[in-house]
Amino acid sequence: MADNKLSATTRTEFGKGAARRLRRAGSTPAVLYGHGTDPVHLALPARETFLALRTANVLLEITVDDAKKPVLALPKQVHRDPILPAIEHVDLLLVKAGEKVEVEVALVLEGEAARGALVNHDLTALSVLAPATDIPTELTVSVEGLEIGQHLTVADIKLPEGVETTVDGETLVLSIVPVPTEEPADEAAEGEADEAAEAAE
């Protein structure tokens, strides 16, 4: 059911020093919370966690301290190392099968607009309510053949079954505008020279 399975251990040491020691030992600090439960501080396997979190809104199946029943969680905040390909800390939201969660899903454009047209992208991600166990990785928006002056709104986006948006349907997603043209350099220079001559008279 979950996209990725991870084993975790509970942490009893906290603070920056403890977090550094944990990362040196090959683990990633994390906090699991939600459904009115007290936050649980975890240590996750660093490499497996890094690979799992390459996908946005990935559903994790986490077994804590060899418990018989794993828990389901979604990454809410991922703190990445600014230089190294590593994760410094993860905030995880506890979820249950059958419930809906609010997440941001990336909008991906496909197709080509009419010749001479440019796609002005106003919205790059859409907030939706989706089943915790079936969150779309992306939403496709077709611009194939759209002409200058046309536009698409949130209401034009086809959502998967069971998924609904929390955004007003009239919100602009993209508009089709003319490709800007540049004035030839020699004509621009000539125009500037004429303006300078007129100013000197």
C-alpha positions, 0 to 999 in steps of 0.5 A: 500500500505504501510506496516505501517501507522504512524501519525506525528507532525512537530517539532519547537524545535531542539537540543539535549535538545529538542530531549531528552524532545521529547523522554521522552514524548514518541516520536521519532525525525525524519527528512523527506527529498527528491525530492528536498523538504526542510527537515521536522522535525517530531515527531513520536510515539516512540513505533509504530516507533520502531515496524515498523523499526524492518523490514529493508527497511519498507515502511512507510505511514506517516500522518503529522499534520492531513493532508488529504493525507499521504506521503510515506517514507523509513528509510535511517538511524536509530540511535538506543540507544546503551543500551535500546531497543529504537530509538533515531532518524530516517532519512526518505527518501520521495518516490513516488509510481511507482518510484524505489529506491536503497536499500540494501537487505539481502541475506539469505542462504537456503539448505545444501552444500555437506558433508564435505563442508563449505560455505564461505559467501563473500556477505551478502547483495545486492544493488538493484533498486526496486519499492518503494512500493514493496521492497523485505525483503530478497533474498534467495540463495540456496546452496543445494548440492553444491560441494567443488570448486563451487561458486555463483556470483551475476548473479546466484541470482534470483531477483523478477520481477521489481527488478534489481541489481546495482552490477556487475554480476561477483561479488562473493557471496559465495564459497564452500570450504573444512571444515578445519581439525585440527591436533590431539593434541597428534600428534601436540605435538609430532611434536613440540617435534621433532622440539625442539629436532632437534633444540637442536642438 
